[in-house]
Amino acid sequence: MTLTFAIIGIFLGLVVVVFQLLWMMFLIHSALRGTDILTTPRRSIPMIIDLLQQHSADTTMIYDIGCGKGGVTRALKRAFPDAGVVGIDDDRIQIFAARIQSFFFRQSITFTRTDVFAHSLANATCIFAYIPLAIMQEIGPKLHRELKPGAIVVTNAKQFPQWSPIATTGKFFVYKR
């Protein structure tokens, strides 16, 4: 009996060490790339979900652009379990971390490591974006071209220079195509 507890303890210890190493690898990789390691605060996630529920009649295909480790993406899947949910980021370490967490939480989410400009967003009905301002300025025309009328875009802290928001709540901006 005590041997079983010892084995379980060793296993759990190894799992913790592996996750700590992955976290350190993520931080070092982000620092070397010069990427922003800030994430959307957990306390803001219910507001994002509320904005999508209030402003979108169709939540069948949701994209999280700049998904990072996938915290918001997983919350969107929990809030909209019947929706297809896709997280997009160009950082392989962050996508790797997102996939691992999605696996452990047993969520059916697609995490794609790609340049958002090379990925079609034509089937998106809702988009959440937390990306650098330079990309926001460039992605506006792509979204306008590809999204169907009525699609909703929620951005965190940054605005599309070419679009007028239909709603603003705190630091979130809601746009309708």
MIDOSE-1310 file (N, C-alpha, C; in nm, 2 decimals, decimal comma, always signed):
residues 177
mtlt	+0,08/-0,12/+0,00/+0,00/+0,00/+0,00/+0,09/+0,13/+0,00; +0,19/+0,13/+0,09/+0,28/+0,25/+0,09/+0,36/+0,26/-0,03; +0,39/+0,14/-0,09/+0,46/+0,14/-0,22/+0,38/+0,21/-0,33; +0,25/+0,18/-0,33/+0,16/+0,24/-0,43/+0,16/+0,40/-0,41
faii	+0,15/+0,44/-0,29/+0,15/+0,59/-0,26/+0,28/+0,65/-0,30; +0,39/+0,58/-0,28/+0,52/+0,63/-0,32/+0,54/+0,64/-0,47; +0,49/+0,54/-0,54/+0,49/+0,55/-0,69/+0,40/+0,66/-0,74; +0,29/+0,68/-0,68/+0,20/+0,79/-0,72/+0,26/+0,92/-0,69
gifl	+0,33/+0,94/-0,58/+0,40/+1,06/-0,54/+0,51/+1,09/-0,64; +0,59/+0,99/-0,67/+0,70/+1,01/-0,77/+0,64/+1,05/-0,90; +0,54/+0,99/-0,95/+0,47/+1,02/-1,08/+0,43/+1,17/-1,08; +0,35/+1,21/-0,97/+0,30/+1,34/-0,96/+0,42/+1,45/-0,96
glvv	+0,52/+1,41/-0,89/+0,64/+1,50/-0,88/+0,70/+1,52/-1,02; +0,71/+1,41/-1,09/+0,77/+1,42/-1,23/+0,68/+1,51/-1,32; +0,54/+1,49/-1,30/+0,45/+1,57/-1,38/+0,47/+1,72/-1,35; +0,48/+1,75/-1,23/+0,51/+1,89/-1,19/+0,64/+1,94/-1,25
vvfq	+0,74/+1,87/-1,24/+0,87/+1,91/-1,29/+0,86/+1,93/-1,44; +0,79/+1,84/-1,51/+0,78/+1,86/-1,66/+0,70/+1,99/-1,69; +0,60/+2,01/-1,62/+0,52/+2,14/-1,65/+0,60/+2,26/-1,61; +0,68/+2,26/-1,51/+0,77/+2,37/-1,47/+0,87/+2,39/-1,58
llwm	+0,93/+2,28/-1,63/+1,03/+2,30/-1,74/+0,96/+2,35/-1,87; +0,84/+2,31/-1,90/+0,77/+2,36/-2,02/+0,74/+2,51/-2,00; +0,70/+2,55/-1,88/+0,67/+2,69/-1,85/+0,80/+2,78/-1,86; +0,91/+2,73/-1,81/+1,04/+2,80/-1,82/+1,08/+2,81/-1,97
mfli	+1,06/+2,70/-2,04/+1,10/+2,70/-2,19/+1,01/+2,81/-2,26; +0,88/+2,81/-2,23/+0,79/+2,91/-2,29/+0,84/+3,05/-2,26; +0,87/+3,08/-2,13/+0,91/+3,22/-2,09/+1,04/+3,26/-2,17; +1,14/+3,17/-2,17/+1,27/+3,19/-2,23/+1,25/+3,21/-2,38
hsal	+1,17/+3,13/-2,45/+1,14/+3,14/-2,59/+1,07/+3,27/-2,62; +0,97/+3,31/-2,54/+0,90/+3,44/-2,56/+0,99/+3,55/-2,55; +1,08/+3,55/-2,45/+1,18/+3,66/-2,43/+1,27/+3,67/-2,54; +1,32/+3,56/-2,59/+1,42/+3,56/-2,70/+1,35/+3,61/-2,83
rgtd	+1,22/+3,57/-2,85/+1,15/+3,62/-2,97/+1,11/+3,77/-2,96; +1,11/+3,82/-2,84/+1,06/+3,95/-2,82/+0,91/+3,96/-2,83; +0,84/+3,85/-2,80/+0,69/+3,85/-2,81/+0,63/+3,89/-2,68; +0,51/+3,94/-2,68/+0,44/+3,98/-2,56/+0,39/+3,86/-2,49
iltt	+0,42/+3,84/-2,36/+0,38/+3,73/-2,29/+0,26/+3,76/-2,20; +0,20/+3,88/-2,22/+0,08/+3,91/-2,15/-0,04/+3,83/-2,21; -0,12/+3,79/-2,12/-0,24/+3,72/-2,16/-0,37/+3,80/-2,12; -0,48/+3,76/-2,18/-0,60/+3,82/-2,13/-0,63/+3,77/-1,99
prrs	-0,65/+3,86/-1,90/-0,68/+3,82/-1,76/-0,80/+3,73/-1,75; -0,80/+3,63/-1,66/-0,91/+3,54/-1,65/-1,04/+3,61/-1,61; -1,03/+3,72/-1,53/-1,15/+3,79/-1,49/-1,21/+3,86/-1,61; -1,14/+3,88/-1,72/-1,20/+3,94/-1,84/-1,27/+3,84/-1,93
ipmi	-1,25/+3,71/-1,91/-1,31/+3,61/-2,00/-1,46/+3,61/-2,00; -1,52/+3,62/-1,88/-1,67/+3,63/-1,89/-1,73/+3,74/-1,97; -1,65/+3,86/-1,97/-1,70/+3,97/-2,04/-1,69/+3,94/-2,20; -1,58/+3,87/-2,24/-1,57/+3,84/-2,38/-1,68/+3,75/-2,42
idll	-1,71/+3,65/-2,34/-1,82/+3,56/-2,37/-1,96/+3,63/-2,37; -1,98/+3,72/-2,28/-2,10/+3,80/-2,28/-2,11/+3,89/-2,40; -2,00/+3,95/-2,45/-2,01/+4,03/-2,57/-2,04/+3,95/-2,69; -1,99/+3,83/-2,70/-2,02/+3,74/-2,81/-2,17/+3,70/-2,81
qqhs	-2,22/+3,67/-2,69/-2,35/+3,62/-2,68/-2,45/+3,74/-2,71; -2,42/+3,86/-2,67/-2,50/+3,98/-2,69/-2,51/+4,02/-2,84; -2,39/+4,01/-2,90/-2,38/+4,07/-3,04/-2,39/+3,97/-3,15; -2,38/+3,84/-3,13/-2,37/+3,75/-3,24/-2,49/+3,65/-3,23
adtt	-2,56/+3,64/-3,35/-2,67/+3,55/-3,36/-2,62/+3,41/-3,40; -2,49/+3,40/-3,44/-2,43/+3,28/-3,49/-2,30/+3,26/-3,43; -2,29/+3,16/-3,34/-2,16/+3,13/-3,28/-2,11/+2,99/-3,31; -2,13/+2,95/-3,44/-2,10/+2,81/-3,48/-1,95/+2,79/-3,51
miyd	-1,88/+2,90/-3,54/-1,74/+2,89/-3,57/-1,66/+3,01/-3,51; -1,59/+2,98/-3,41/-1,52/+3,09/-3,33/-1,37/+3,07/-3,35; -1,30/+3,18/-3,38/-1,16/+3,19/-3,39/-1,10/+3,27/-3,28; -0,99/+3,23/-3,22/-0,91/+3,31/-3,13/-0,78/+3,34/-3,20
igcg	-0,76/+3,46/-3,24/-0,64/+3,50/-3,32/-0,54/+3,56/-3,22; -0,42/+3,50/-3,21/-0,32/+3,53/-3,11/-0,35/+3,46/-2,98; -0,39/+3,33/-3,00/-0,44/+3,25/-2,89/-0,34/+3,22/-2,78; -0,21/+3,24/-2,81/-0,11/+3,20/-2,70/-0,13/+3,06/-2,65
kggv	-0,13/+3,05/-2,52/-0,15/+2,91/-2,46/-0,29/+2,86/-2,46; -0,38/+2,94/-2,51/-0,52/+2,89/-2,53/-0,61/+2,91/-2,42; -0,59/+2,99/-2,32/-0,68/+3,01/-2,21/-0,81/+3,06/-2,25; -0,82/+3,17/-2,33/-0,94/+3,22/-2,38/-1,01/+3,12/-2,47
tral	-0,93/+3,05/-2,56/-0,98/+2,96/-2,65/-1,06/+2,84/-2,58; -1,00/+2,79/-2,47/-1,06/+2,69/-2,39/-1,19/+2,74/-2,33; -1,19/+2,86/-2,28/-1,31/+2,92/-2,21/-1,42/+2,94/-2,32; -1,38/+2,97/-2,44/-1,48/+2,99/-2,55/-1,55/+2,85/-2,58
kraf	-1,47/+2,75/-2,58/-1,52/+2,61/-2,61/-1,62/+2,57/-2,49; -1,58/+2,60/-2,37/-1,67/+2,57/-2,26/-1,80/+2,64/-2,27; -1,79/+2,77/-2,31/-1,91/+2,85/-2,32/-2,00/+2,82/-2,44; -1,94/+2,77/-2,54/-2,01/+2,74/-2,67/-1,97/+2,60/-2,71
pdag	-2,02/+2,50/-2,63/-1,97/+2,36/-2,65/-2,00/+2,30/-2,79; -2,10/+2,35/-2,86/-2,14/+2,30/-2,99/-2,06/+2,37/-3,10; -1,99/+2,48/-3,07/-1,92/+2,55/-3,17/-1,79/+2,49/-3,21; -1,75/+2,51/-3,33/-1,61/+2,48/-3,37/-1,52/+2,59/-3,32
vvgi	-1,41/+2,56/-3,25/-1,33/+2,66/-3,20/-1,19/+2,64/-3,25; -1,13/+2,74/-3,30/-0,99/+2,74/-3,35/-0,90/+2,84/-3,29; -0,79/+2,80/-3,24/-0,69/+2,90/-3,19/-0,58/+2,91/-3,29; -0,54/+3,03/-3,32/-0,43/+3,06/-3,42/-0,32/+3,14/-3,35
dddr	-0,20/+3,09/-3,36/-0,08/+3,17/-3,32/+0,03/+3,13/-3,40; +0,13/+3,22/-3,41/+0,25/+3,18/-3,50/+0,37/+3,13/-3,41; +0,34/+3,11/-3,28/+0,45/+3,07/-3,19/+0,43/+2,92/-3,16; +0,53/+2,84/-3,21/+0,52/+2,69/-3,19/+0,52/+2,65/-3,04
iqif	+0,59/+2,72/-2,96/+0,59/+2,68/-2,81/+0,45/+2,71/-2,75; +0,39/+2,82/-2,78/+0,26/+2,85/-2,73/+0,16/+2,75/-2,78; +0,16/+2,72/-2,91/+0,07/+2,63/-2,96/+0,09/+2,49/-2,90; +0,21/+2,45/-2,88/+0,24/+2,32/-2,81/+0,18/+2,32/-2,67
aari	+0,20/+2,43/-2,60/+0,14/+2,44/-2,46/-0,02/+2,43/-2,47; -0,07/+2,50/-2,57/-0,22/+2,50/-2,58/-0,27/+2,37/-2,61; -0,20/+2,29/-2,70/-0,25/+2,16/-2,74/-0,24/+2,06/-2,62; -0,13/+2,08/-2,54/-0,12/+1,99/-2,42/-0,23/+2,02/-2,32
qsff	-0,26/+2,14/-2,30/-0,37/+2,18/-2,20/-0,50/+2,13/-2,25; -0,52/+2,15/-2,38/-0,65/+2,11/-2,44/-0,67/+1,96/-2,43; -0,56/+1,88/-2,45/-0,56/+1,74/-2,43/-0,60/+1,70/-2,29; -0,53/+1,76/-2,19/-0,56/+1,73/-2,05/-0,70/+1,77/-2,01
frqs	-0,75/+1,88/-2,07/-0,89/+1,92/-2,03/-0,99/+1,85/-2,12; -0,95/+1,76/-2,21/-1,03/+1,68/-2,30/-1,13/+1,77/-2,38; -1,07/+1,87/-2,44/-1,15/+1,96/-2,52/-1,12/+1,95/-2,67; -1,22/+1,95/-2,75/-1,20/+1,93/-2,89/-1,18/+2,07/-2,96
itft	-1,06/+2,11/-2,96/-1,02/+2,25/-3,01/-0,91/+2,23/-3,11; -0,91/+2,30/-3,22/-0,80/+2,30/-3,32/-0,71/+2,42/-3,29; -0,59/+2,38/-3,26/-0,48/+2,49/-3,24/-0,39/+2,48/-3,36; -0,38/+2,59/-3,43/-0,30/+2,60/-3,55/-0,19/+2,70/-3,54
rtdv	-0,07/+2,65/-3,57/+0,05/+2,73/-3,57/+0,06/+2,78/-3,72; +0,03/+2,90/-3,74/+0,03/+2,96/-3,87/+0,03/+3,11/-3,87; +0,07/+3,17/-3,97/+0,06/+3,31/-3,99/-0,09/+3,34/-4,02; -0,15/+3,42/-3,95/-0,30/+3,45/-3,96/-0,33/+3,50/-4,11
fahs	-0,23/+3,56/-4,17/-0,26/+3,61/-4,31/-0,26/+3,50/-4,41; -0,20/+3,39/-4,38/-0,20/+3,27/-4,47/-0,32/+3,18/-4,44; -0,40/+3,21/-4,34/-0,51/+3,12/-4,30/-0,64/+3,18/-4,33; -0,73/+3,11/-4,40/-0,86/+3,16/-4,44/-0,95/+3,17/-4,31
lana	-1,01/+3,28/-4,30/-1,11/+3,30/-4,19/-1,25/+3,31/-4,24; -1,27/+3,27/-4,36/-1,40/+3,29/-4,43/-1,52/+3,22/-4,36; -1,49/+3,11/-4,29/-1,60/+3,04/-4,22/-1,62/+3,08/-4,08; -1,55/+3,19/-4,03/-1,56/+3,24/-3,90/-1,69/+3,31/-3,88
tcif	-1,76/+3,29/-3,77/-1,88/+3,36/-3,74/-1,85/+3,46/-3,62; -1,75/+3,43/-3,54/-1,70/+3,51/-3,43/-1,55/+3,50/-3,43; -1,49/+3,62/-3,39/-1,34/+3,62/-3,38/-1,31/+3,70/-3,25; -1,22/+3,64/-3,17/-1,16/+3,72/-3,06/-1,01/+3,74/-3,10
ayip	-0,97/+3,86/-3,09/-0,83/+3,89/-3,13/-0,76/+3,97/-3,02; -0,64/+3,92/-2,97/-0,55/+4,00/-2,89/-0,42/+3,99/-2,95; -0,39/+4,08/-3,04/-0,27/+4,08/-3,12/-0,20/+4,22/-3,12; -0,08/+4,22/-3,15/-0,01/+4,35/-3,15/-0,07/+4,46/-3,25
laim	-0,06/+4,58/-3,21/-0,12/+4,69/-3,29/-0,08/+4,69/-3,44; +0,04/+4,66/-3,47/+0,09/+4,65/-3,61/+0,01/+4,55/-3,69; -0,02/+4,44/-3,63/-0,10/+4,33/-3,70/-0,25/+4,38/-3,70; -0,30/+4,45/-3,60/-0,44/+4,49/-3,61/-0,46/+4,58/-3,73
qeig	-0,36/+4,67/-3,75/-0,37/+4,76/-3,87/-0,37/+4,69/-4,00; -0,30/+4,58/-4,01/-0,29/+4,50/-4,13/-0,41/+4,40/-4,15; -0,46/+4,35/-4,04/-0,56/+4,24/-4,05/-0,70/+4,29/-4,08; -0,73/+4,42/-4,05/-0,86/+4,48/-4,07/-0,91/+4,45/-4,22
pklh	-0,83/+4,49/-4,32/-0,88/+4,47/-4,46/-0,90/+4,32/-4,49; -0,82/+4,23/-4,43/-0,83/+4,08/-4,45/-0,97/+4,04/-4,40; -1,00/+4,08/-4,28/-1,12/+4,04/-4,21/-1,24/+4,10/-4,29; -1,23/+4,22/-4,34/-1,34/+4,28/-4,42/-1,36/+4,20/-4,55
relk	-1,25/+4,15/-4,61/-1,27/+4,08/-4,73/-1,33/+3,94/-4,71; -1,28/+3,87/-4,60/-1,31/+3,73/-4,58/-1,43/+3,70/-4,50; -1,46/+3,78/-4,40/-1,58/+3,75/-4,32/-1,71/+3,78/-4,38; -1,81/+3,69/-4,35/-1,94/+3,71/-4,40/-2,01/+3,82/-4,33
pgai	-2,10/+3,89/-4,39/-2,18/+4,00/-4,32/-2,24/+3,94/-4,20; -2,23/+4,01/-4,09/-2,29/+3,97/-3,96/-2,19/+3,91/-3,87; -2,07/+3,87/-3,92/-1,97/+3,82/-3,83/-1,93/+3,92/-3,73; -1,90/+3,87/-3,61/-1,86/+3,96/-3,49/-1,71/+3,94/-3,46
vvtn	-1,64/+4,05/-3,44/-1,50/+4,05/-3,40/-1,49/+4,13/-3,27; -1,43/+4,07/-3,17/-1,41/+4,13/-3,04/-1,26/+4,14/-3,02; -1,21/+4,26/-2,99/-1,07/+4,29/-2,98/-1,04/+4,33/-2,83; -0,92/+4,29/-2,79/-0,88/+4,33/-2,65/-0,77/+4,44/-2,66
akqf	-0,81/+4,55/-2,60/-0,72/+4,67/-2,58/-0,68/+4,74/-2,70; -0,70/+4,69/-2,82/-0,66/+4,76/-2,94/-0,78/+4,77/-3,04; -0,78/+4,87/-3,12/-0,89/+4,90/-3,21/-0,84/+4,88/-3,36; -0,93/+4,85/-3,44/-0,90/+4,85/-3,59/-0,91/+4,99/-3,63
pqws	-0,81/+5,05/-3,69/-0,82/+5,19/-3,73/-0,92/+5,21/-3,84; -0,95/+5,11/-3,92/-1,04/+5,13/-4,04/-1,19/+5,11/-4,00; -1,22/+5,05/-3,89/-1,36/+5,01/-3,85/-1,40/+5,10/-3,73; -1,54/+5,11/-3,72/-1,60/+5,17/-3,61/-1,66/+5,06/-3,52
piat	-1,63/+5,06/-3,39/-1,69/+4,96/-3,31/-1,84/+4,98/-3,29; -1,92/+4,87/-3,28/-2,06/+4,88/-3,25/-2,08/+4,89/-3,10; -1,98/+4,85/-3,02/-1,99/+4,85/-2,88/-1,85/+4,86/-2,82; -1,84/+4,92/-2,70/-1,71/+4,92/-2,63/-1,75/+4,90/-2,48
tgkf	-1,68/+4,80/-2,43/-1,69/+4,77/-2,28/-1,56/+4,76/-2,22; -1,52/+4,85/-2,13/-1,39/+4,84/-2,07/-1,29/+4,86/-2,18; -1,20/+4,76/-2,19/-1,09/+4,77/-2,29/-1,13/+4,68/-2,41; -1,25/+4,63/-2,42/-1,29/+4,55/-2,53/-1,37/+4,63/-2,64
fvyk	-1,35/+4,60/-2,76/-1,41/+4,66/-2,87/-1,48/+4,56/-2,96; -1,61/+4,58/-2,99/-1,69/+4,49/-3,07/-1,72/+4,55/-3,21; -1,69/+4,47/-3,31/-1,71/+4,51/-3,45/-1,80/+4,41/-3,52; -1,88/+4,46/-3,61/-1,97/+4,37/-3,69/-1,93/+4,39/-3,84
r	-1,91/+4,29/-3,91/-1,88/+4,29/-4,05/-2,01/+4,31/-4,12
